[in-house]
Amino acid sequence: MIYVDKNTDIPLYEQVYLQIKRGIAAGGISKGKRLPGIRTLSKTLGVARNTVDRAYTQLAVEGYITPRKGCGFVVEGETDSLLKKIECPAPSASGSHVCRIQKDCRKIEYDFQYGNFPNSCFPIIAWKRHTAAVLGTATSAGITQYGSQQGNISLRKELQAYLHHSRGVFCSEEQIVIGCGLQYSLDILCKLFEGHKKIAMEEPGYSGARELFKNNGFSLHGIAAKKDGLDLTSLKGAEVCAAYITPSHQFPYGSVLSIYKRKKLLKWAVESNSYIIEDDYDSEYRYDANPVPSLQSLDSNDRVIYIGTFSKALSPALRVNYMVLPKHLLEDYHRRFSSYSSPVSWLIQEVLSRYMASGEYVQNVRKMCSAYRKRHDVFVQECAEQFGKNAVLHGRGAGLHFLLELPEGTDTERLIRKAEKAGVRVYPVRPFWNRSDDCPDNLIFMGYSLLDEKKIREGIRLLRYACGEDIVQENIKRRQSL
């Protein structure tokens, strides 16, 4: 029986938590026993449901109980199993380019997530210096005013010069729209294209973009993305307003769209009166050659909408991206969004502008690229040593992630669970397919932006250990079938 004392300083949720915990430890609440439902127990004790929910959540995190679909919370074990860690299903690799990784209930040392960076990567000293300088100038009066819907002109001017120099983008600062992330920019485009709600995008492709298009009522036409690049014949006869693609580093396969296909795609846009949305999400990270020129730099008919971000070269927490609109879309943009204000704070934009003007941003990009080139090379080398011919890496030479292709027939869902138990977190690729049944079963998604070279080596070794038996069995089956 659980009692609560409302006259003590001990929080109510803690009283519930401690009594259940002691009951399990003493053996009074046996393994497999179902606890009362949250609503039931809250009525019995005369406390809010949040109180019981908080107590149960804490018990689940510590491994005393586990939530089961259709059963509520069930006791995990008696005294000898109290230290057992609760196992969580492997999170999906979605997000920001995501691919924005979902929060997990326990930390894994070798987490091959994608998108976040170590704190040491951010230029904190320079950022503090430029922040102080901005706040100390007469122009800091802008901090008390609503800004332009397109963003600070100072940042747009710096971006115009940087994009022309680094990506060959031809534009004026009037064409640049500062946003708070890719999805903000895509949401604007959905409003501009609302008269024709069908859009083409890569299959597989970035799930964050797909979700936004669907949320805006757009139907999707798939452009087949294969190991060797995009199959542009998929666009034949497609009646779409635009094609959303990642030509410089296809997500998730990592292929680069050839110059021949780039010209073919631009020709398609003109002939079909459509647009190309070029997502240049991680163009700074090119290791085997110079950065590939943007698709926009080849466009002579104003059909490419160029989108980039500061998330990969600086920090995703800043929430700053940019979009270059074709000139003939500007009138419609201003008409629809004249009352909008920039979603990015004036201060962050001004600090970023000064940081770019000082030349330190370019220096930081080079520093980051150099550091991740080493990690990329270690990843490739260690995979070759550990897996040999049993695995293929897709996406070499650029970016911050790989697709690891294992022998056909490998049950990657099972391997992901086994790897988790071994202390390694890798991710499924199924979320990147619009039609999940078309997704190969032998691919694993692995990012390395949060790991140093030592952890990359150790993590891949542990993954190979977890995969070992399965790979051997698949090789045996393959040889027997020959």
QUIQUIZI-V975278 format. One record per residue. N is the residue number from 1. RES is the residue in one letter. OMEGA is omega in whole degrees, -180 to 180 (* if undefined). Layout:
n->N res->RES omega->OMEGA
n->N res->RES omega->OMEGA
This chain:
n->1 res->M omega->-180
n->2 res->I omega->177
n->3 res->Y omega->174
n->4 res->V omega->179
n->5 res->D omega->-177
n->6 res->K omega->-180
n->7 res->N omega->179
n->8 res->T omega->179
n->9 res->D omega->-180
n->10 res->I omega->-180
n->11 res->P omega->-177
n->12 res->L omega->-179
n->13 res->Y omega->-179
n->14 res->E omega->177
n->15 res->Q omega->179
n->16 res->V omega->-180
n->17 res->Y omega->-176
n->18 res->L omega->-178
n->19 res->Q omega->177
n->20 res->I omega->180
n->21 res->K omega->179
n->22 res->R omega->179
n->23 res->G omega->178
n->24 res->I omega->-178
n->25 res->A omega->-178
n->26 res->A omega->180
n->27 res->G omega->-180
n->28 res->G omega->175
n->29 res->I omega->-169
n->30 res->S omega->179
n->31 res->K omega->179
n->32 res->G omega->-179
n->33 res->K omega->178
n->34 res->R omega->178
n->35 res->L omega->177
n->36 res->P omega->177
n->37 res->G omega->-177
n->38 res->I omega->-179
n->39 res->R omega->-179
n->40 res->T omega->-177
n->41 res->L omega->180
n->42 res->S omega->177
n->43 res->K omega->-179
n->44 res->T omega->-176
n->45 res->L omega->-178
n->46 res->G omega->180
n->47 res->V omega->179
n->48 res->A omega->179
n->49 res->R omega->178
n->50 res->N omega->180
n->51 res->T omega->-180
n->52 res->V omega->180
n->53 res->D omega->180
n->54 res->R omega->179
n->55 res->A omega->-180
n->56 res->Y omega->179
n->57 res->T omega->179
n->58 res->Q omega->178
n->59 res->L omega->180
n->60 res->A omega->179
n->61 res->V omega->-179
n->62 res->E omega->174
n->63 res->G omega->180
n->64 res->Y omega->180
n->65 res->I omega->179
n->66 res->T omega->178
n->67 res->P omega->178
n->68 res->R omega->-177
n->69 res->K omega->179
n->70 res->G omega->-177
n->71 res->C omega->-175
n->72 res->G omega->-178
n->73 res->F omega->-177
n->74 res->V omega->-180
n->75 res->V omega->-175
n->76 res->E omega->-179
n->77 res->G omega->180
n->78 res->E omega->-173
n->79 res->T omega->-174
n->80 res->D omega->-179
n->81 res->S omega->-175
n->82 res->L omega->-179
n->83 res->L omega->180
n->84 res->K omega->-178
n->85 res->K omega->178
n->86 res->I omega->-180
n->87 res->E omega->-179
n->88 res->C omega->173
n->89 res->P omega->-179
n->90 res->A omega->-180
n->91 res->P omega->178
n->92 res->S omega->-180
n->93 res->A omega->-178
n->94 res->S omega->179
n->95 res->G omega->-157
n->96 res->S omega->-172
n->97 res->H omega->-109
n->98 res->V omega->-102
n->99 res->C omega->-176
n->100 res->R omega->-174
n->101 res->I omega->180
n->102 res->Q omega->178
n->103 res->K omega->179
n->104 res->D omega->-176
n->105 res->C omega->171
n->106 res->R omega->-176
n->107 res->K omega->177
n->108 res->I omega->-175
n->109 res->E omega->-178
n->110 res->Y omega->-176
n->111 res->D omega->-179
n->112 res->F omega->177
n->113 res->Q omega->-178
n->114 res->Y omega->172
n->115 res->G omega->179
n->116 res->N omega->-178
n->117 res->F omega->174
n->118 res->P omega->180
n->119 res->N omega->-177
n->120 res->S omega->-179
n->121 res->C omega->-176
n->122 res->F omega->-178
n->123 res->P omega->-170
n->124 res->I omega->-178
n->125 res->I omega->179
n->126 res->A omega->-179
n->127 res->W omega->177
n->128 res->K omega->-178
n->129 res->R omega->-179
n->130 res->H omega->176
n->131 res->T omega->178
n->132 res->A omega->-180
n->133 res->A omega->180
n->134 res->V omega->-178
n->135 res->L omega->-178
n->136 res->G omega->-178
n->137 res->T omega->-180
n->138 res->A omega->-178
n->139 res->T omega->180
n->140 res->S omega->174
n->141 res->A omega->179
n->142 res->G omega->-178
n->143 res->I omega->-179
n->144 res->T omega->-175
n->145 res->Q omega->172
n->146 res->Y omega->-178
n->147 res->G omega->177
n->148 res->S omega->178
n->149 res->Q omega->-179
n->150 res->Q omega->-179
n->151 res->G omega->-178
n->152 res->N omega->-180
n->153 res->I omega->180
n->154 res->S omega->180
n->155 res->L omega->-179
n->156 res->R omega->177
n->157 res->K omega->178
n->158 res->E omega->179
n->159 res->L omega->-180
n->160 res->Q omega->-180
n->161 res->A omega->-178
n->162 res->Y omega->-178
n->163 res->L omega->178
n->164 res->H omega->-178
n->165 res->H omega->-172
n->166 res->S omega->-174
n->167 res->R omega->180
n->168 res->G omega->-177
n->169 res->V omega->178
n->170 res->F omega->179
n->171 res->C omega->171
n->172 res->S omega->180
n->173 res->E omega->179
n->174 res->E omega->-180
n->175 res->Q omega->-174
n->176 res->I omega->176
n->177 res->V omega->178
n->178 res->I omega->-180
n->179 res->G omega->-179
n->180 res->C omega->178
n->181 res->G omega->-178
n->182 res->L omega->-175
n->183 res->Q omega->175
n->184 res->Y omega->-179
n->185 res->S omega->179
n->186 res->L omega->179
n->187 res->D omega->176
n->188 res->I omega->-179
n->189 res->L omega->178
n->190 res->C omega->178
n->191 res->K omega->179
n->192 res->L omega->-177
n->193 res->F omega->-170
n->194 res->E omega->178
n->195 res->G omega->-178
n->196 res->H omega->-167
n->197 res->K omega->172
n->198 res->K omega->-175
n->199 res->I omega->178
n->200 res->A omega->174
n->201 res->M omega->-175
n->202 res->E omega->177
n->203 res->E omega->7
n->204 res->P omega->180
n->205 res->G omega->-176
n->206 res->Y omega->-175
n->207 res->S omega->179
n->208 res->G omega->177
n->209 res->A omega->-180
n->210 res->R omega->-179
n->211 res->E omega->-180
n->212 res->L omega->179
n->213 res->F omega->180
n->214 res->K omega->179
n->215 res->N omega->177
n->216 res->N omega->175
n->217 res->G omega->179
n->218 res->F omega->170
n->219 res->S omega->-173
n->220 res->L omega->172
n->221 res->H omega->-174
n->222 res->G omega->170
n->223 res->I omega->-174
n->224 res->A omega->176
n->225 res->A omega->-178
n->226 res->K omega->-178
n->227 res->K omega->-177
n->228 res->D omega->176
n->229 res->G omega->-177
n->230 res->L omega->174
n->231 res->D omega->-174
n->232 res->L omega->176
n->233 res->T omega->178
n->234 res->S omega->-177
n->235 res->L omega->-178
n->236 res->K omega->179
n->237 res->G omega->-179
n->238 res->A omega->178
n->239 res->E omega->-176
n->240 res->V omega->178
n->241 res->C omega->-177
n->242 res->A omega->174
n->243 res->A omega->179
n->244 res->Y omega->-176
n->245 res->I omega->176
n->246 res->T omega->-169
n->247 res->P omega->-176
n->248 res->S omega->177
n->249 res->H omega->-172
n->250 res->Q omega->179
n->251 res->F omega->13
n->252 res->P omega->-173
n->253 res->Y omega->177
n->254 res->G omega->-180
n->255 res->S omega->179
n->256 res->V omega->180
n->257 res->L omega->-177
n->258 res->S omega->180
n->259 res->I omega->178
n->260 res->Y omega->-179
n->261 res->K omega->177
n->262 res->R omega->179
n->263 res->K omega->178
n->264 res->K omega->180
n->265 res->L omega->178
n->266 res->L omega->177
n->267 res->K omega->177
n->268 res->W omega->-178
n->269 res->A omega->-180
n->270 res->V omega->-176
n->271 res->E omega->-178
n->272 res->S omega->-178
n->273 res->N omega->-179
n->274 res->S omega->177
n->275 res->Y omega->173
n->276 res->I omega->175
n->277 res->I omega->-177
n->278 res->E omega->177
n->279 res->D omega->-176
n->280 res->D omega->-163
n->281 res->Y omega->-178
n->282 res->D omega->-174
n->283 res->S omega->-179
n->284 res->E omega->-173
n->285 res->Y omega->176
n->286 res->R omega->-170
n->287 res->Y omega->-174
n->288 res->D omega->-179
n->289 res->A omega->175
n->290 res->N omega->178
n->291 res->P omega->180
n->292 res->V omega->178
n->293 res->P omega->-179
n->294 res->S omega->175
n->295 res->L omega->-180
n->296 res->Q omega->-179
n->297 res->S omega->179
n->298 res->L omega->-173
n->299 res->D omega->178
n->300 res->S omega->-177
n->301 res->N omega->175
n->302 res->D omega->-179
n->303 res->R omega->-176
n->304 res->V omega->173
n->305 res->I omega->-173
n->306 res->Y omega->179
n->307 res->I omega->177
n->308 res->G omega->-174
n->309 res->T omega->172
n->310 res->F omega->-174
n->311 res->S omega->-176
n->312 res->K omega->-176
n->313 res->A omega->-178
n->314 res->L omega->177
n->315 res->S omega->176
n->316 res->P omega->-178
n->317 res->A omega->179
n->318 res->L omega->-178
n->319 res->R omega->178
n->320 res->V omega->171
n->321 res->N omega->-178
n->322 res->Y omega->-180
n->323 res->M omega->177
n->324 res->V omega->-179
n->325 res->L omega->170
n->326 res->P omega->-174
n->327 res->K omega->-176
n->328 res->H omega->173
n->329 res->L omega->-174
n->330 res->L omega->-179
n->331 res->E omega->179
n->332 res->D omega->178
n->333 res->Y omega->-179
n->334 res->H omega->180
n->335 res->R omega->-176
n->336 res->R omega->-171
n->337 res->F omega->-176
n->338 res->S omega->-178
n->339 res->S omega->180
n->340 res->Y omega->169
n->341 res->S omega->-179
n->342 res->S omega->179
n->343 res->P omega->-180
n->344 res->V omega->-176
n->345 res->S omega->179
n->346 res->W omega->-176
n->347 res->L omega->-180
n->348 res->I omega->180
n->349 res->Q omega->-180
n->350 res->E omega->178
n->351 res->V omega->179
n->352 res->L omega->178
n->353 res->S omega->179
n->354 res->R omega->180
n->355 res->Y omega->178
n->356 res->M omega->-178
n->357 res->A omega->-179
n->358 res->S omega->-176
n->359 res->G omega->-177
n->360 res->E omega->179
n->361 res->Y omega->179
n->362 res->V omega->177
n->363 res->Q omega->-180
n->364 res->N omega->177
n->365 res->V omega->179
n->366 res->R omega->179
n->367 res->K omega->180
n->368 res->M omega->-179
n->369 res->C omega->179
n->370 res->S omega->-179
n->371 res->A omega->-177
n->372 res->Y omega->171
n->373 res->R omega->178
n->374 res->K omega->-180
n->375 res->R omega->175
n->376 res->H omega->-178
n->377 res->D omega->177
n->378 res->V omega->179
n->379 res->F omega->-179
n->380 res->V omega->-178
n->381 res->Q omega->-177
n->382 res->E omega->178
n->383 res->C omega->178
n->384 res->A omega->-179
n->385 res->E omega->-174
n->386 res->Q omega->-173
n->387 res->F omega->-179
n->388 res->G omega->-178
n->389 res->K omega->-180
n->390 res->N omega->-179
n->391 res->A omega->177
n->392 res->V omega->177
n->393 res->L omega->175
n->394 res->H omega->178
n->395 res->G omega->180
n->396 res->R omega->172
n->397 res->G omega->-177
n->398 res->A omega->171
n->399 res->G omega->-176
n->400 res->L omega->179
n->401 res->H omega->175
n->402 res->F omega->162
n->403 res->L omega->179
n->404 res->L omega->-180
n->405 res->E omega->-180
n->406 res->L omega->-179
n->407 res->P omega->178
n->408 res->E omega->-178
n->409 res->G omega->179
n->410 res->T omega->178
n->411 res->D omega->-175
n->412 res->T omega->177
n->413 res->E omega->177
n->414 res->R omega->-180
n->415 res->L omega->178
n->416 res->I omega->178
n->417 res->R omega->179
n->418 res->K omega->179
n->419 res->A omega->179
n->420 res->E omega->179
n->421 res->K omega->179
n->422 res->A omega->178
n->423 res->G omega->-179
n->424 res->V omega->178
n->425 res->R omega->173
n->426 res->V omega->-166
n->427 res->Y omega->178
n->428 res->P omega->-180
n->429 res->V omega->-176
n->430 res->R omega->180
n->431 res->P omega->-178
n->432 res->F omega->180
n->433 res->W omega->175
n->434 res->N omega->174
n->435 res->R omega->-171
n->436 res->S omega->-180
n->437 res->D omega->180
n->438 res->D omega->-177
n->439 res->C omega->176
n->440 res->P omega->-177
n->441 res->D omega->-172
n->442 res->N omega->180
n->443 res->L omega->176
n->444 res->I omega->179
n->445 res->F omega->-178
n->446 res->M omega->172
n->447 res->G omega->-179
n->448 res->Y omega->-177
n->449 res->S omega->-176
n->450 res->L omega->-174
n->451 res->L omega->173
n->452 res->D omega->-174
n->453 res->E omega->180
n->454 res->K omega->-179
n->455 res->K omega->176
n->456 res->I omega->179
n->457 res->R omega->-177
n->458 res->E omega->-180
n->459 res->G omega->180
n->460 res->I omega->177
n->461 res->R omega->178
n->462 res->L omega->177
n->463 res->L omega->178
n->464 res->R omega->177
n->465 res->Y omega->-179
n->466 res->A omega->-177
n->467 res->C omega->-169
n->468 res->G omega->-175
n->469 res->E omega->-178
n->470 res->D omega->-179
n->471 res->I omega->178
n->472 res->V omega->-179
n->473 res->Q omega->179
n->474 res->E omega->177
n->475 res->N omega->178
n->476 res->I omega->-180
n->477 res->K omega->-178
n->478 res->R omega->-180
n->479 res->R omega->-180
n->480 res->Q omega->-178
n->481 res->S omega->-179
n->482 res->L omega->*
